[in-house]
Amino acid sequence: MIHSKRHGEILRLLNEEGTVTIASLAERLGVSLETVRRDVRPLTDEGSILKMHGAVSLPSMAGEAPFERRMRENAEAKRLIARMVAATIRDGESIMLDTGTTTSFLARELLGHRRLTVVTNSSDIARTLATVNGNKVYMAGGELRSDSG
C-alpha cells in the first residue's frame, strides 16, 4: 500500500536500482534524512521494503546473489562507462577484463565487435563473448566464486 507520493517514488527507485542509501533518497527527494527515515518506517513495517544500515532494498532482492544485485545498482552509469570504453576498442584487438559489474556491462557493449581476444577471470564475461563474432576467450584459472562468477 502506497501511503504518499514519496512512498511511490521510493518504491520506484528501489525497483530500478535494487538498493538505495538513505542519504541518496534524501538528496533525490529533496528532503531531510529524518524525513526519509520517517517515510521508510511504514514501508518497512508492512514488509514492502527492507531496512539495512544506512540503506533500503526490496524484500525480493534479499535472497538474490550479490552480483545480480550490484548489476542493478547504478546500472545507467555503468552502461555509460561501458559504451565509452567500448568505443575505444577496435575489432581484432586483445583485452583483459577483470570480474565486476561494470566490466560485465562492457562485455555486453562489445557484442558488436569482431575477432576480439579476451582474457578474463569472469565466467559472466566469458559466456557473453565466447560464442560470437569469431572472438577468442581465455579464462584465468582460480576458484569459481558463487557470488560473482
Order of alpha helices (4+ residues) and beta strands (2+ residues): alpha-beta-alpha-alpha-beta-beta-alpha-alpha-beta-alpha-beta-alpha-beta
